[in-house]
Amino acid sequence: MDFIADQTAALRAALQAGDSGRAAQILTRTLLESGRSFEATVREMTEAARRQQHGDH
């Protein structure tokens, strides 16, 4: 998996566990380390989440 896919999976796990603090940390780290705009990062994470839901890792 690439960075965005890894972070998306970690974000999903944190949210499913109800750990909003961890989810915020993951999202913040992803935004800071991606080097892209907020919109582009969220778009990439959304695409990664769709692939993960359909098993297309």
mmCIF file as Biopython writes it, N, C-alpha, C and O atoms, coordinates in Angstrom:
data_model
#
loop_
_atom_site.group_PDB
_atom_site.id
_atom_site.type_symbol
_atom_site.label_atom_id
_atom_site.label_alt_id
_atom_site.label_comp_id
_atom_site.label_asym_id
_atom_site.label_entity_id
_atom_site.label_seq_id
_atom_site.pdbx_PDB_ins_code
_atom_site.Cartn_x
_atom_site.Cartn_y
_atom_site.Cartn_z
_atom_site.occupancy
_atom_site.B_iso_or_equiv
_atom_site.auth_seq_id
_atom_site.auth_asym_id
_atom_site.pdbx_PDB_model_num
ATOM 1   N N  . MET A ? 1  ? 0.835   -1.188 0.000  1.0 0.0 1  A 1 
ATOM 2   C CA . MET A ? 1  ? 0.000   0.000  0.000  1.0 0.0 1  A 1 
ATOM 3   C C  . MET A ? 1  ? 0.876   1.245  0.000  1.0 0.0 1  A 1 
ATOM 4   O O  . MET A ? 1  ? 2.010   1.239  0.478  1.0 0.0 1  A 1 
ATOM 5   N N  . ASP A ? 2  ? 0.321   2.288  -0.540 1.0 0.0 2  A 1 
ATOM 6   C CA . ASP A ? 2  ? 1.034   3.555  -0.501 1.0 0.0 2  A 1 
ATOM 7   C C  . ASP A ? 2  ? 0.663   4.330  0.765  1.0 0.0 2  A 1 
ATOM 8   O O  . ASP A ? 2  ? -0.191  3.897  1.539  1.0 0.0 2  A 1 
ATOM 9   N N  . PHE A ? 3  ? 1.296   5.451  0.962  1.0 0.0 3  A 1 
ATOM 10  C CA . PHE A ? 3  ? 1.095   6.249  2.176  1.0 0.0 3  A 1 
ATOM 11  C C  . PHE A ? 3  ? -0.375  6.604  2.386  1.0 0.0 3  A 1 
ATOM 12  O O  . PHE A ? 3  ? -0.912  6.411  3.477  1.0 0.0 3  A 1 
ATOM 13  N N  . ILE A ? 4  ? -1.022  7.120  1.350  1.0 0.0 4  A 1 
ATOM 14  C CA . ILE A ? 4  ? -2.423  7.532  1.483  1.0 0.0 4  A 1 
ATOM 15  C C  . ILE A ? 4  ? -3.301  6.336  1.818  1.0 0.0 4  A 1 
ATOM 16  O O  . ILE A ? 4  ? -4.176  6.438  2.679  1.0 0.0 4  A 1 
ATOM 17  N N  . ALA A ? 5  ? -3.087  5.216  1.163  1.0 0.0 5  A 1 
ATOM 18  C CA . ALA A ? 5  ? -3.889  4.016  1.442  1.0 0.0 5  A 1 
ATOM 19  C C  . ALA A ? 5  ? -3.661  3.531  2.871  1.0 0.0 5  A 1 
ATOM 20  O O  . ALA A ? 5  ? -4.606  3.143  3.558  1.0 0.0 5  A 1 
ATOM 21  N N  . ASP A ? 6  ? -2.419  3.555  3.312  1.0 0.0 6  A 1 
ATOM 22  C CA . ASP A ? 6  ? -2.114  3.148  4.692  1.0 0.0 6  A 1 
ATOM 23  C C  . ASP A ? 6  ? -2.813  4.059  5.699  1.0 0.0 6  A 1 
ATOM 24  O O  . ASP A ? 6  ? -3.406  3.590  6.670  1.0 0.0 6  A 1 
ATOM 25  N N  . GLN A ? 7  ? -2.735  5.356  5.455  1.0 0.0 7  A 1 
ATOM 26  C CA . GLN A ? 7  ? -3.347  6.314  6.370  1.0 0.0 7  A 1 
ATOM 27  C C  . GLN A ? 7  ? -4.875  6.192  6.349  1.0 0.0 7  A 1 
ATOM 28  O O  . GLN A ? 7  ? -5.530  6.345  7.380  1.0 0.0 7  A 1 
ATOM 29  N N  . THR A ? 8  ? -5.431  5.919  5.178  1.0 0.0 8  A 1 
ATOM 30  C CA . THR A ? 8  ? -6.877  5.752  5.064  1.0 0.0 8  A 1 
ATOM 31  C C  . THR A ? 8  ? -7.339  4.545  5.867  1.0 0.0 8  A 1 
ATOM 32  O O  . THR A ? 8  ? -8.352  4.611  6.563  1.0 0.0 8  A 1 
ATOM 33  N N  . ALA A ? 9  ? -6.607  3.452  5.774  1.0 0.0 9  A 1 
ATOM 34  C CA . ALA A ? 9  ? -6.949  2.248  6.546  1.0 0.0 9  A 1 
ATOM 35  C C  . ALA A ? 9  ? -6.829  2.519  8.043  1.0 0.0 9  A 1 
ATOM 36  O O  . ALA A ? 9  ? -7.674  2.079  8.822  1.0 0.0 9  A 1 
ATOM 37  N N  . ALA A ? 10 ? -5.792  3.236  8.446  1.0 0.0 10 A 1 
ATOM 38  C CA . ALA A ? 10 ? -5.611  3.572  9.859  1.0 0.0 10 A 1 
ATOM 39  C C  . ALA A ? 10 ? -6.727  4.495  10.342 1.0 0.0 10 A 1 
ATOM 40  O O  . ALA A ? 10 ? -7.222  4.345  11.459 1.0 0.0 10 A 1 
ATOM 41  N N  . LEU A ? 11 ? -7.120  5.442  9.505  1.0 0.0 11 A 1 
ATOM 42  C CA . LEU A ? 11 ? -8.204  6.361  9.856  1.0 0.0 11 A 1 
ATOM 43  C C  . LEU A ? 11 ? -9.508  5.596  10.031 1.0 0.0 11 A 1 
ATOM 44  O O  . LEU A ? 11 ? -10.243 5.826  10.991 1.0 0.0 11 A 1 
ATOM 45  N N  . ARG A ? 12 ? -9.792  4.696  9.114  1.0 0.0 12 A 1 
ATOM 46  C CA . ARG A ? 12 ? -11.010 3.889  9.213  1.0 0.0 12 A 1 
ATOM 47  C C  . ARG A ? 12 ? -11.016 3.088  10.523 1.0 0.0 12 A 1 
ATOM 48  O O  . ARG A ? 12 ? -12.031 3.043  11.219 1.0 0.0 12 A 1 
ATOM 49  N N  . ALA A ? 13 ? -9.899  2.467  10.850 1.0 0.0 13 A 1 
ATOM 50  C CA . ALA A ? 13 ? -9.812  1.667  12.077 1.0 0.0 13 A 1 
ATOM 51  C C  . ALA A ? 13 ? -10.039 2.535  13.316 1.0 0.0 13 A 1 
ATOM 52  O O  . ALA A ? 13 ? -10.747 2.131  14.239 1.0 0.0 13 A 1 
ATOM 53  N N  . ALA A ? 14 ? -9.442  3.718  13.336 1.0 0.0 14 A 1 
ATOM 54  C CA . ALA A ? 14 ? -9.612  4.618  14.478 1.0 0.0 14 A 1 
ATOM 55  C C  . ALA A ? 14 ? -11.068 5.055  14.612 1.0 0.0 14 A 1 
ATOM 56  O O  . ALA A ? 14 ? -11.606 5.098  15.718 1.0 0.0 14 A 1 
ATOM 57  N N  . LEU A ? 15 ? -11.696 5.376  13.501 1.0 0.0 15 A 1 
ATOM 58  C CA . LEU A ? 15 ? -13.092 5.801  13.546 1.0 0.0 15 A 1 
ATOM 59  C C  . LEU A ? 15 ? -14.006 4.662  13.979 1.0 0.0 15 A 1 
ATOM 60  O O  . LEU A ? 15 ? -14.937 4.870  14.757 1.0 0.0 15 A 1 
ATOM 61  N N  . GLN A ? 16 ? -13.740 3.465  13.478 1.0 0.0 16 A 1 
ATOM 62  C CA . GLN A ? 16 ? -14.554 2.315  13.869 1.0 0.0 16 A 1 
ATOM 63  C C  . GLN A ? 16 ? -14.393 1.996  15.351 1.0 0.0 16 A 1 
ATOM 64  O O  . GLN A ? 16 ? -15.320 1.494  15.986 1.0 0.0 16 A 1 
ATOM 65  N N  . ALA A ? 17 ? -13.229 2.286  15.894 1.0 0.0 17 A 1 
ATOM 66  C CA . ALA A ? 17 ? -12.976 2.056  17.318 1.0 0.0 17 A 1 
ATOM 67  C C  . ALA A ? 17 ? -13.514 3.196  18.186 1.0 0.0 17 A 1 
ATOM 68  O O  . ALA A ? 17 ? -13.484 3.117  19.415 1.0 0.0 17 A 1 
ATOM 69  N N  . GLY A ? 18 ? -14.002 4.247  17.542 1.0 0.0 18 A 1 
ATOM 70  C CA . GLY A ? 18 ? -14.518 5.387  18.285 1.0 0.0 18 A 1 
ATOM 71  C C  . GLY A ? 18 ? -13.441 6.280  18.862 1.0 0.0 18 A 1 
ATOM 72  O O  . GLY A ? 18 ? -13.703 7.060  19.778 1.0 0.0 18 A 1 
ATOM 73  N N  . ASP A ? 19 ? -12.231 6.174  18.337 1.0 0.0 19 A 1 
ATOM 74  C CA . ASP A ? 19 ? -11.092 6.945  18.841 1.0 0.0 19 A 1 
ATOM 75  C C  . ASP A ? 19 ? -10.911 8.212  17.998 1.0 0.0 19 A 1 
ATOM 76  O O  . ASP A ? 19 ? -10.088 8.257  17.083 1.0 0.0 19 A 1 
ATOM 77  N N  . SER A ? 20 ? -11.696 9.232  18.330 1.0 0.0 20 A 1 
ATOM 78  C CA . SER A ? 20 ? -11.661 10.455 17.531 1.0 0.0 20 A 1 
ATOM 79  C C  . SER A ? 20 ? -10.333 11.195 17.656 1.0 0.0 20 A 1 
ATOM 80  O O  . SER A ? 20 ? -9.906  11.855 16.709 1.0 0.0 20 A 1 
ATOM 81  N N  . GLY A ? 21 ? -9.679  11.096 18.803 1.0 0.0 21 A 1 
ATOM 82  C CA . GLY A ? 21 ? -8.370  11.730 18.967 1.0 0.0 21 A 1 
ATOM 83  C C  . GLY A ? 21 ? -7.341  11.132 18.030 1.0 0.0 21 A 1 
ATOM 84  O O  . GLY A ? 21 ? -6.585  11.852 17.378 1.0 0.0 21 A 1 
ATOM 85  N N  . ARG A ? 22 ? -7.316  9.819  17.967 1.0 0.0 22 A 1 
ATOM 86  C CA . ARG A ? 22 ? -6.392  9.127  17.055 1.0 0.0 22 A 1 
ATOM 87  C C  . ARG A ? 22 ? -6.746  9.449  15.606 1.0 0.0 22 A 1 
ATOM 88  O O  . ARG A ? 22 ? -5.856  9.665  14.783 1.0 0.0 22 A 1 
ATOM 89  N N  . ALA A ? 23 ? -8.031  9.480  15.294 1.0 0.0 23 A 1 
ATOM 90  C CA . ALA A ? 23 ? -8.460  9.805  13.934 1.0 0.0 23 A 1 
ATOM 91  C C  . ALA A ? 23 ? -7.974  11.198 13.540 1.0 0.0 23 A 1 
ATOM 92  O O  . ALA A ? 23 ? -7.505  11.405 12.421 1.0 0.0 23 A 1 
ATOM 93  N N  . ALA A ? 24 ? -8.087  12.145 14.461 1.0 0.0 24 A 1 
ATOM 94  C CA . ALA A ? 24 ? -7.620  13.506 14.186 1.0 0.0 24 A 1 
ATOM 95  C C  . ALA A ? 24 ? -6.112  13.536 13.960 1.0 0.0 24 A 1 
ATOM 96  O O  . ALA A ? 24 ? -5.628  14.250 13.080 1.0 0.0 24 A 1 
ATOM 97  N N  . GLN A ? 25 ? -5.368  12.763 14.752 1.0 0.0 25 A 1 
ATOM 98  C CA . GLN A ? 25 ? -3.914  12.688 14.573 1.0 0.0 25 A 1 
ATOM 99  C C  . GLN A ? 25 ? -3.559  12.122 13.203 1.0 0.0 25 A 1 
ATOM 100 O O  . GLN A ? 25 ? -2.675  12.637 12.519 1.0 0.0 25 A 1 
ATOM 101 N N  . ILE A ? 26 ? -4.246  11.072 12.815 1.0 0.0 26 A 1 
ATOM 102 C CA . ILE A ? 26 ? -3.968  10.432 11.525 1.0 0.0 26 A 1 
ATOM 103 C C  . ILE A ? 26 ? -4.271  11.396 10.390 1.0 0.0 26 A 1 
ATOM 104 O O  . ILE A ? 26 ? -3.472  11.542 9.465  1.0 0.0 26 A 1 
ATOM 105 N N  . LEU A ? 27 ? -5.418  12.051 10.457 1.0 0.0 27 A 1 
ATOM 106 C CA . LEU A ? 27 ? -5.794  12.980 9.401  1.0 0.0 27 A 1 
ATOM 107 C C  . LEU A ? 27 ? -4.816  14.152 9.331  1.0 0.0 27 A 1 
ATOM 108 O O  . LEU A ? 27 ? -4.418  14.560 8.240  1.0 0.0 27 A 1 
ATOM 109 N N  . THR A ? 28 ? -4.430  14.690 10.476 1.0 0.0 28 A 1 
ATOM 110 C CA . THR A ? 28 ? -3.474  15.799 10.510 1.0 0.0 28 A 1 
ATOM 111 C C  . THR A ? 28 ? -2.137  15.378 9.920  1.0 0.0 28 A 1 
ATOM 112 O O  . THR A ? 28 ? -1.568  16.092 9.095  1.0 0.0 28 A 1 
ATOM 113 N N  . ARG A ? 29 ? -1.635  14.225 10.335 1.0 0.0 29 A 1 
ATOM 114 C CA . ARG A ? 29 ? -0.354  13.734 9.812  1.0 0.0 29 A 1 
ATOM 115 C C  . ARG A ? 29 ? -0.428  13.542 8.297  1.0 0.0 29 A 1 
ATOM 116 O O  . ARG A ? 29 ? 0.492   13.905 7.565  1.0 0.0 29 A 1 
ATOM 117 N N  . THR A ? 30 ? -1.531  12.969 7.848  1.0 0.0 30 A 1 
ATOM 118 C CA . THR A ? 30 ? -1.694  12.728 6.417  1.0 0.0 30 A 1 
ATOM 119 C C  . THR A ? 30 ? -1.661  14.036 5.649  1.0 0.0 30 A 1 
ATOM 120 O O  . THR A ? 30 ? -0.992  14.143 4.621  1.0 0.0 30 A 1 
ATOM 121 N N  . LEU A ? 31 ? -2.383  15.029 6.145  1.0 0.0 31 A 1 
ATOM 122 C CA . LEU A ? 31 ? -2.419  16.326 5.469  1.0 0.0 31 A 1 
ATOM 123 C C  . LEU A ? 31 ? -1.045  16.985 5.448  1.0 0.0 31 A 1 
ATOM 124 O O  . LEU A ? 31 ? -0.641  17.549 4.431  1.0 0.0 31 A 1 
ATOM 125 N N  . LEU A ? 32 ? -0.329  16.917 6.562  1.0 0.0 32 A 1 
ATOM 126 C CA . LEU A ? 32 ? 0.985   17.556 6.639  1.0 0.0 32 A 1 
ATOM 127 C C  . LEU A ? 32 ? 2.024   16.846 5.781  1.0 0.0 32 A 1 
ATOM 128 O O  . LEU A ? 32 ? 2.848   17.498 5.139  1.0 0.0 32 A 1 
ATOM 129 N N  . GLU A ? 33 ? 1.992   15.528 5.765  1.0 0.0 33 A 1 
ATOM 130 C CA . GLU A ? 33 ? 3.033   14.774 5.074  1.0 0.0 33 A 1 
ATOM 131 C C  . GLU A ? 33 ? 2.749   14.528 3.597  1.0 0.0 33 A 1 
ATOM 132 O O  . GLU A ? 33 ? 3.654   14.160 2.847  1.0 0.0 33 A 1 
ATOM 133 N N  . SER A ? 34 ? 1.519   14.724 3.178  1.0 0.0 34 A 1 
ATOM 134 C CA . SER A ? 34 ? 1.194   14.451 1.775  1.0 0.0 34 A 1 
ATOM 135 C C  . SER A ? 34 ? 1.807   15.486 0.839  1.0 0.0 34 A 1 
ATOM 136 O O  . SER A ? 34 ? 2.100   15.187 -0.319 1.0 0.0 34 A 1 
ATOM 137 N N  . GLY A ? 35 ? 1.998   16.703 1.343  1.0 0.0 35 A 1 
ATOM 138 C CA . GLY A ? 35 ? 2.561   17.752 0.501  1.0 0.0 35 A 1 
ATOM 139 C C  . GLY A ? 35 ? 1.585   18.271 -0.539 1.0 0.0 35 A 1 
ATOM 140 O O  . GLY A ? 35 ? 1.981   18.964 -1.476 1.0 0.0 35 A 1 
ATOM 141 N N  . ARG A ? 36 ? 0.323   17.941 -0.379 1.0 0.0 36 A 1 
ATOM 142 C CA . ARG A ? 36 ? -0.700  18.370 -1.330 1.0 0.0 36 A 1 
ATOM 143 C C  . ARG A ? 36 ? -1.724  19.235 -0.607 1.0 0.0 36 A 1 
ATOM 144 O O  . ARG A ? 36 ? -1.698  19.373 0.616  1.0 0.0 36 A 1 
ATOM 145 N N  . SER A ? 37 ? -2.610  19.804 -1.380 1.0 0.0 37 A 1 
ATOM 146 C CA . SER A ? 37 ? -3.663  20.618 -0.776 1.0 0.0 37 A 1 
ATOM 147 C C  . SER A ? 37 ? -4.615  19.736 0.030  1.0 0.0 37 A 1 
ATOM 148 O O  . SER A ? 37 ? -4.659  18.517 -0.141 1.0 0.0 37 A 1 
ATOM 149 N N  . PHE A ? 38 ? -5.367  20.376 0.903  1.0 0.0 38 A 1 
ATOM 150 C CA . PHE A ? 38 ? -6.372  19.666 1.694  1.0 0.0 38 A 1 
ATOM 151 C C  . PHE A ? 38 ? -7.324  18.915 0.766  1.0 0.0 38 A 1 
ATOM 152 O O  . PHE A ? 38 ? -7.608  17.735 0.974  1.0 0.0 38 A 1 
ATOM 153 N N  . GLU A ? 39 ? -7.812  19.611 -0.258 1.0 0.0 39 A 1 
ATOM 154 C CA . GLU A ? 39 ? -8.785  19.019 -1.172 1.0 0.0 39 A 1 
ATOM 155 C C  . GLU A ? 39 ? -8.210  17.810 -1.899 1.0 0.0 39 A 1 
ATOM 156 O O  . GLU A ? 39 ? -8.878  16.784 -2.021 1.0 0.0 39 A 1 
ATOM 157 N N  . ALA A ? 40 ? -6.987  17.923 -2.376 1.0 0.0 40 A 1 
ATOM 158 C CA . ALA A ? 40 ? -6.360  16.810 -3.099 1.0 0.0 40 A 1 
ATOM 159 C C  . ALA A ? 40 ? -6.135  15.620 -2.176 1.0 0.0 40 A 1 
ATOM 160 O O  . ALA A ? 40 ? -6.329  14.473 -2.577 1.0 0.0 40 A 1 
ATOM 161 N N  . THR A ? 41 ? -5.727  15.891 -0.949 1.0 0.0 41 A 1 
ATOM 162 C CA . THR A ? 41 ? -5.482  14.809 0.009  1.0 0.0 41 A 1 
ATOM 163 C C  . THR A ? 41 ? -6.778  14.093 0.353  1.0 0.0 41 A 1 
ATOM 164 O O  . THR A ? 41 ? -6.824  12.863 0.371  1.0 0.0 41 A 1 
ATOM 165 N N  . VAL A ? 42 ? -7.831  14.855 0.626  1.0 0.0 42 A 1 
ATOM 166 C CA . VAL A ? 42 ? -9.126  14.244 0.944  1.0 0.0 42 A 1 
ATOM 167 C C  . VAL A ? 42 ? -9.642  13.453 -0.251 1.0 0.0 42 A 1 
ATOM 168 O O  . VAL A ? 42 ? -10.202 12.371 -0.076 1.0 0.0 42 A 1 
ATOM 169 N N  . ARG A ? 43 ? -9.466  13.970 -1.450 1.0 0.0 43 A 1 
ATOM 170 C CA . ARG A ? 43 ? -9.886  13.253 -2.662 1.0 0.0 43 A 1 
ATOM 171 C C  . ARG A ? 43 ? -9.140  11.924 -2.780 1.0 0.0 43 A 1 
ATOM 172 O O  . ARG A ? 43 ? -9.746  10.894 -3.073 1.0 0.0 43 A 1 
ATOM 173 N N  . GLU A ? 44 ? -7.834  11.947 -2.554 1.0 0.0 44 A 1 
ATOM 174 C CA . GLU A ? 44 ? -7.043  10.713 -2.621 1.0 0.0 44 A 1 
ATOM 175 C C  . GLU A ? 44 ? -7.469  9.715  -1.548 1.0 0.0 44 A 1 
ATOM 176 O O  . GLU A ? 44 ? -7.548  8.512  -1.799 1.0 0.0 44 A 1 
ATOM 177 N N  . MET A ? 45 ? -7.744  10.230 -0.348 1.0 0.0 45 A 1 
ATOM 178 C CA . MET A ? 45 ? -8.175  9.338  0.736  1.0 0.0 45 A 1 
ATOM 179 C C  . MET A ? 45 ? -9.545  8.732  0.428  1.0 0.0 45 A 1 
ATOM 180 O O  . MET A ? 45 ? -9.796  7.566  0.731  1.0 0.0 45 A 1 
ATOM 181 N N  . THR A ? 46 ? -10.422 9.525  -0.172 1.0 0.0 46 A 1 
ATOM 182 C CA . THR A ? 46 ? -11.743 9.023  -0.551 1.0 0.0 46 A 1 
ATOM 183 C C  . THR A ? 46 ? -11.612 7.924  -1.599 1.0 0.0 46 A 1 
ATOM 184 O O  . THR A ? 46 ? -12.277 6.892  -1.507 1.0 0.0 46 A 1 
ATOM 185 N N  . GLU A ? 47 ? -10.764 8.142  -2.586 1.0 0.0 47 A 1 
ATOM 186 C CA . GLU A ? 47 ? -10.533 7.123  -3.617 1.0 0.0 47 A 1 
ATOM 187 C C  . GLU A ? 47 ? -9.927  5.862  -3.009 1.0 0.0 47 A 1 
ATOM 188 O O  . GLU A ? 47 ? -10.308 4.752  -3.380 1.0 0.0 47 A 1 
ATOM 189 N N  . ALA A ? 48 ? -8.992  6.022  -2.082 1.0 0.0 48 A 1 
ATOM 190 C CA . ALA A ? 48 ? -8.376  4.868  -1.420 1.0 0.0 48 A 1 
ATOM 191 C C  . ALA A ? 48 ? -9.413  4.102  -0.614 1.0 0.0 48 A 1 
ATOM 192 O O  . ALA A ? 48 ? -9.411  2.871  -0.610 1.0 0.0 48 A 1 
ATOM 193 N N  . ALA A ? 49 ? -10.299 4.818  0.068  1.0 0.0 49 A 1 
ATOM 194 C CA . ALA A ? 49 ? -11.347 4.165  0.858  1.0 0.0 49 A 1 
ATOM 195 C C  . ALA A ? 49 ? -12.270 3.358  -0.039 1.0 0.0 49 A 1 
ATOM 196 O O  . ALA A ? 49 ? -12.672 2.252  0.320  1.0 0.0 49 A 1 
ATOM 197 N N  . ARG A ? 50 ? -12.605 3.895  -1.194 1.0 0.0 50 A 1 
ATOM 198 C CA . ARG A ? 50 ? -13.465 3.161  -2.135 1.0 0.0 50 A 1 
ATOM 199 C C  . ARG A ? 50 ? -12.776 1.897  -2.631 1.0 0.0 50 A 1 
ATOM 200 O O  . ARG A ? 50 ? -13.397 0.838  -2.724 1.0 0.0 50 A 1 
ATOM 201 N N  . ARG A ? 51 ? -11.501 2.012  -2.946 1.0 0.0 51 A 1 
ATOM 202 C CA . ARG A ? 51 ? -10.756 0.823  -3.397 1.0 0.0 51 A 1 
ATOM 203 C C  . ARG A ? 51 ? -10.704 -0.225 -2.292 1.0 0.0 51 A 1 
ATOM 204 O O  . ARG A ? 51 ? -10.885 -1.415 -2.550 1.0 0.0 51 A 1 
ATOM 205 N N  . GLN A ? 52 ? -10.456 0.217  -1.061 1.0 0.0 52 A 1 
ATOM 206 C CA . GLN A ? 52 ? -10.360 -0.712 0.066  1.0 0.0 52 A 1 
ATOM 207 C C  . GLN A ? 52 ? -11.698 -1.393 0.330  1.0 0.0 52 A 1 
ATOM 208 O O  . GLN A ? 52 ? -11.730 -2.574 0.672  1.0 0.0 52 A 1 
ATOM 209 N N  . GLN A ? 53 ? -12.793 -0.672 0.177  1.0 0.0 53 A 1 
ATOM 210 C CA . GLN A ? 53 ? -14.117 -1.253 0.397  1.0 0.0 53 A 1 
ATOM 211 C C  . GLN A ? 53 ? -14.433 -2.314 -0.643 1.0 0.0 53 A 1 
ATOM 212 O O  . GLN A ? 53 ? -15.152 -3.273 -0.363 1.0 0.0 53 A 1 
ATOM 213 N N  . HIS A ? 54 ? -13.900 -2.143 -1.831 1.0 0.0 54 A 1 
ATOM 214 C CA . HIS A ? 54 ? -14.155 -3.086 -2.915 1.0 0.0 54 A 1 
ATOM 215 C C  . HIS A ? 54 ? -13.065 -4.141 -3.036 1.0 0.0 54 A 1 
ATOM 216 O O  . HIS A ? 54 ? -13.095 -4.968 -3.947 1.0 0.0 54 A 1 
ATOM 217 N N  . GLY A ? 55 ? -12.104 -4.114 -2.121 1.0 0.0 55 A 1 
ATOM 218 C CA . GLY A ? 55 ? -11.046 -5.115 -2.124 1.0 0.0 55 A 1 
ATOM 219 C C  . GLY A ? 55 ? -9.979  -4.907 -3.175 1.0 0.0 55 A 1 
ATOM 220 O O  . GLY A ? 55 ? -9.218  -5.825 -3.480 1.0 0.0 55 A 1 
ATOM 221 N N  . ASP A ? 56 ? -9.913  -3.707 -3.734 1.0 0.0 56 A 1 
ATOM 222 C CA . ASP A ? 56 ? -8.925  -3.400 -4.774 1.0 0.0 56 A 1 
ATOM 223 C C  . ASP A ? 56 ? -7.733  -2.689 -4.170 1.0 0.0 56 A 1 
ATOM 224 O O  . ASP A ? 56 ? -7.427  -1.562 -4.560 1.0 0.0 56 A 1 
ATOM 225 N N  . HIS A ? 57 ? -7.052  -3.323 -3.224 1.0 0.0 57 A 1 
ATOM 226 C CA . HIS A ? 57 ? -5.920  -2.694 -2.535 1.0 0.0 57 A 1 
ATOM 227 C C  . HIS A ? 57 ? -4.867  -2.378 -3.553 1.0 0.0 57 A 1 
ATOM 228 O O  . HIS A ? 57 ? -3.815  -1.841 -3.207 1.0 0.0 57 A 1 
#
